[in-house]
Amino acid sequence: MTLTGPHKEDAMPTYEYQCQSCQKEFTIIQSISEHGKNPVQCPECRSAKVKQLMSIFTAQTSKKS
């Protein structure tokens, strides 16, 4: 995901998880300061047995390569 324009300052990281109970994969959008403070629950079965997955990180800078 590439963010441009007025919304880039409002961008928040996305964190991907997989439920160890029902195997559903889901994404949570939260600030860096919020991440890790609140327990994550599966939106499908409400289990707290979730595993964070590796996510792809994309950044956009003002300089061209």
VMD Tcl script that builds the backbone (N, CA, C; Angstrom):
set m [mol new atoms 195]
animate dup $m
set s [atomselect $m all]
$s set {name element resname resid chain x y z} {
  {N N MET 1 A 0.853 -1.172 0.000}
  {CA C MET 1 A 0.000 0.000 0.000}
  {C C MET 1 A 0.893 1.226 0.000}
  {N N THR 2 A 0.636 2.138 -0.884}
  {CA C THR 2 A 1.382 3.382 -0.968}
  {C C THR 2 A 0.442 4.516 -0.615}
  {N N LEU 3 A 0.857 5.337 0.316}
  {CA C LEU 3 A 0.029 6.456 0.741}
  {C C LEU 3 A 0.602 7.752 0.205}
  {N N THR 4 A -0.263 8.581 -0.333}
  {CA C THR 4 A 0.153 9.892 -0.812}
  {C C THR 4 A -0.892 10.911 -0.389}
  {N N GLY 5 A -0.575 12.157 -0.525}
  {CA C GLY 5 A -1.541 13.210 -0.259}
  {C C GLY 5 A -1.738 13.478 1.211}
  {N N PRO 6 A -2.873 14.087 1.557}
  {CA C PRO 6 A -3.096 14.548 2.921}
  {C C PRO 6 A -3.245 13.436 3.948}
  {N N HIS 7 A -3.494 12.214 3.523}
  {CA C HIS 7 A -3.740 11.127 4.469}
  {C C HIS 7 A -2.478 10.424 4.940}
  {N N LYS 8 A -1.339 10.706 4.353}
  {CA C LYS 8 A -0.137 9.975 4.746}
  {C C LYS 8 A 0.268 10.242 6.191}
  {N N GLU 9 A -0.069 11.415 6.741}
  {CA C GLU 9 A 0.250 11.701 8.133}
  {C C GLU 9 A -0.636 10.888 9.080}
  {N N ASP 10 A -1.814 10.489 8.607}
  {CA C ASP 10 A -2.765 9.743 9.411}
  {C C ASP 10 A -2.572 8.237 9.295}
  {N N ALA 11 A -1.582 7.800 8.550}
  {CA C ALA 11 A -1.385 6.375 8.296}
  {C C ALA 11 A -1.076 5.630 9.591}
  {N N MET 12 A -1.671 4.446 9.707}
  {CA C MET 12 A -1.410 3.605 10.872}
  {C C MET 12 A -1.008 2.230 10.368}
  {N N PRO 13 A -0.119 1.576 11.093}
  {CA C PRO 13 A 0.334 0.257 10.665}
  {C C PRO 13 A -0.784 -0.785 10.746}
  {N N THR 14 A -0.676 -1.782 9.886}
  {CA C THR 14 A -1.582 -2.920 9.933}
  {C C THR 14 A -0.817 -4.122 10.459}
  {N N TYR 15 A -1.460 -4.906 11.277}
  {CA C TYR 15 A -0.863 -6.101 11.858}
  {C C TYR 15 A -1.702 -7.300 11.448}
  {N N GLU 16 A -1.050 -8.327 10.923}
  {CA C GLU 16 A -1.749 -9.523 10.455}
  {C C GLU 16 A -1.596 -10.645 11.465}
  {N N TYR 17 A -2.686 -11.359 11.684}
  {CA C TYR 17 A -2.719 -12.444 12.658}
  {C C TYR 17 A -3.386 -13.673 12.061}
  {N N GLN 18 A -3.123 -14.821 12.675}
  {CA C GLN 18 A -3.838 -16.051 12.357}
  {C C GLN 18 A -4.301 -16.670 13.668}
  {N N CYS 19 A -5.581 -17.032 13.721}
  {CA C CYS 19 A -6.141 -17.673 14.893}
  {C C CYS 19 A -5.661 -19.112 14.956}
  {N N GLN 20 A -5.171 -19.523 16.090}
  {CA C GLN 20 A -4.687 -20.886 16.262}
  {C C GLN 20 A -5.835 -21.869 16.532}
  {N N SER 21 A -7.030 -21.347 16.809}
  {CA C SER 21 A -8.184 -22.205 17.054}
  {C C SER 21 A -8.948 -22.512 15.766}
  {N N CYS 22 A -9.322 -21.459 15.014}
  {CA C CYS 22 A -10.129 -21.671 13.801}
  {C C CYS 22 A -9.346 -21.449 12.503}
  {N N GLN 23 A -8.085 -21.035 12.593}
  {CA C GLN 23 A -7.180 -20.824 11.458}
  {C C GLN 23 A -7.516 -19.603 10.596}
  {N N LYS 24 A -8.456 -18.765 11.007}
  {CA C LYS 24 A -8.795 -17.567 10.237}
  {C C LYS 24 A -7.646 -16.566 10.299}
  {N N GLU 25 A -7.325 -15.958 9.157}
  {CA C GLU 25 A -6.344 -14.882 9.106}
  {C C GLU 25 A -7.100 -13.564 9.092}
  {N N PHE 26 A -6.596 -12.573 9.843}
  {CA C PHE 26 A -7.256 -11.281 9.917}
  {C C PHE 26 A -6.230 -10.181 10.140}
  {N N THR 27 A -6.652 -8.952 9.881}
  {CA C THR 27 A -5.787 -7.785 9.981}
  {C C THR 27 A -6.372 -6.799 10.980}
  {N N ILE 28 A -5.497 -6.208 11.779}
  {CA C ILE 28 A -5.896 -5.170 12.724}
  {C C ILE 28 A -5.079 -3.928 12.419}
  {N N ILE 29 A -5.768 -2.786 12.365}
  {CA C ILE 29 A -5.100 -1.501 12.159}
  {C C ILE 29 A -5.061 -0.789 13.505}
  {N N GLN 30 A -3.847 -0.495 13.967}
  {CA C GLN 30 A -3.707 0.221 15.232}
  {C C GLN 30 A -2.385 0.959 15.272}
  {N N SER 31 A -2.324 1.979 16.102}
  {CA C SER 31 A -1.098 2.762 16.198}
  {C C SER 31 A 0.017 1.917 16.817}
  {N N ILE 32 A 1.232 2.356 16.623}
  {CA C ILE 32 A 2.375 1.640 17.182}
  {C C ILE 32 A 2.294 1.625 18.702}
  {N N SER 33 A 1.834 2.720 19.300}
  {CA C SER 33 A 1.732 2.770 20.756}
  {C C SER 33 A 0.649 1.830 21.292}
  {N N GLU 34 A -0.395 1.565 20.527}
  {CA C GLU 34 A -1.458 0.641 20.947}
  {C C GLU 34 A -1.044 -0.824 20.804}
  {N N HIS 35 A -0.189 -1.095 19.819}
  {CA C HIS 35 A 0.200 -2.472 19.518}
  {C C HIS 35 A 0.871 -3.127 20.723}
  {N N GLY 36 A 0.365 -4.267 21.118}
  {CA C GLY 36 A 0.938 -5.011 22.229}
  {C C GLY 36 A 0.349 -4.667 23.586}
  {N N LYS 37 A -0.434 -3.603 23.677}
  {CA C LYS 37 A -1.022 -3.218 24.962}
  {C C LYS 37 A -2.316 -3.972 25.252}
  {N N ASN 38 A -3.117 -4.206 24.234}
  {CA C ASN 38 A -4.393 -4.888 24.403}
  {C C ASN 38 A -4.331 -6.280 23.782}
  {N N PRO 39 A -4.912 -7.277 24.436}
  {CA C PRO 39 A -4.908 -8.619 23.860}
  {C C PRO 39 A -5.725 -8.651 22.570}
  {N N VAL 40 A -5.254 -9.413 21.614}
  {CA C VAL 40 A -5.924 -9.544 20.324}
  {C C VAL 40 A -6.813 -10.782 20.352}
  {N N GLN 41 A -8.038 -10.630 19.852}
  {CA C GLN 41 A -8.957 -11.750 19.757}
  {C C GLN 41 A -9.342 -11.971 18.307}
  {N N CYS 42 A -9.585 -13.217 17.961}
  {CA C CYS 42 A -10.056 -13.564 16.630}
  {C C CYS 42 A -11.466 -13.004 16.429}
  {N N PRO 43 A -11.715 -12.309 15.315}
  {CA C PRO 43 A -13.053 -11.765 15.070}
  {C C PRO 43 A -14.073 -12.855 14.730}
  {N N GLU 44 A -13.595 -14.029 14.351}
  {CA C GLU 44 A -14.493 -15.132 13.973}
  {C C GLU 44 A -14.974 -15.928 15.182}
  {N N CYS 45 A -14.033 -16.419 16.001}
  {CA C CYS 45 A -14.400 -17.306 17.116}
  {C C CYS 45 A -14.120 -16.700 18.494}
  {N N ARG 46 A -13.542 -15.505 18.526}
  {CA C ARG 46 A -13.231 -14.768 19.767}
  {C C ARG 46 A -12.124 -15.402 20.610}
  {N N SER 47 A -11.377 -16.335 20.039}
  {CA C SER 47 A -10.269 -16.952 20.750}
  {C C SER 47 A -9.128 -15.950 20.911}
  {N N ALA 48 A -8.421 -16.040 22.023}
  {CA C ALA 48 A -7.246 -15.200 22.253}
  {C C ALA 48 A -5.970 -15.925 21.818}
  {N N LYS 49 A -6.113 -17.136 21.297}
  {CA C LYS 49 A -4.959 -17.900 20.816}
  {C C LYS 49 A -4.663 -17.488 19.376}
  {N N VAL 50 A -3.972 -16.357 19.239}
  {CA C VAL 50 A -3.635 -15.835 17.922}
  {C C VAL 50 A -2.125 -15.694 17.787}
  {N N LYS 51 A -1.666 -15.795 16.564}
  {CA C LYS 51 A -0.240 -15.679 16.263}
  {C C LYS 51 A -0.069 -14.555 15.254}
  {N N GLN 52 A 0.845 -13.637 15.545}
  {CA C GLN 52 A 1.104 -12.554 14.607}
  {C C GLN 52 A 1.900 -13.089 13.434}
  {N N LEU 53 A 1.507 -12.695 12.221}
  {CA C LEU 53 A 2.175 -13.123 11.004}
  {C C LEU 53 A 3.130 -12.037 10.530}
  {N N MET 54 A 4.076 -12.419 9.714}
  {CA C MET 54 A 4.987 -11.447 9.109}
  {C C MET 54 A 4.213 -10.667 8.054}
  {N N SER 55 A 4.377 -9.367 8.041}
  {CA C SER 55 A 3.681 -8.496 7.100}
  {C C SER 55 A 4.676 -7.842 6.169}
  {N N ILE 56 A 4.182 -7.441 5.009}
  {CA C ILE 56 A 5.008 -6.699 4.059}
  {C C ILE 56 A 4.947 -5.230 4.437}
  {N N PHE 57 A 6.094 -4.580 4.447}
  {CA C PHE 57 A 6.171 -3.167 4.791}
  {C C PHE 57 A 6.525 -2.383 3.545}
  {N N THR 58 A 5.780 -1.316 3.293}
  {CA C THR 58 A 6.047 -0.447 2.161}
  {C C THR 58 A 6.140 0.980 2.668}
  {N N ALA 59 A 7.168 1.680 2.234}
  {CA C ALA 59 A 7.318 3.082 2.627}
  {C C ALA 59 A 7.513 3.930 1.378}
  {N N GLN 60 A 7.021 5.130 1.423}
  {CA C GLN 60 A 7.204 6.043 0.319}
  {C C GLN 60 A 7.970 7.249 0.836}
  {N N THR 61 A 8.997 7.627 0.114}
  {CA C THR 61 A 9.787 8.800 0.480}
  {C C THR 61 A 9.604 9.877 -0.581}
  {N N SER 62 A 10.059 11.066 -0.272}
  {CA C SER 62 A 9.914 12.148 -1.224}
  {C C SER 62 A 11.001 12.122 -2.306}
  {N N LYS 63 A 12.055 11.353 -2.083}
  {CA C LYS 63 A 13.136 11.269 -3.069}
  {C C LYS 63 A 12.882 10.122 -4.033}
  {N N LYS 64 A 13.261 10.339 -5.293}
  {CA C LYS 64 A 13.141 9.287 -6.293}
  {C C LYS 64 A 14.437 8.494 -6.331}
  {N N SER 65 A 14.307 7.195 -6.526}
  {CA C SER 65 A 15.500 6.349 -6.574}
  {C C SER 65 A 16.135 6.386 -7.930}
}
mol reanalyze $m
mol bondsrecalc $m
mol representation Tube
mol addrep $m
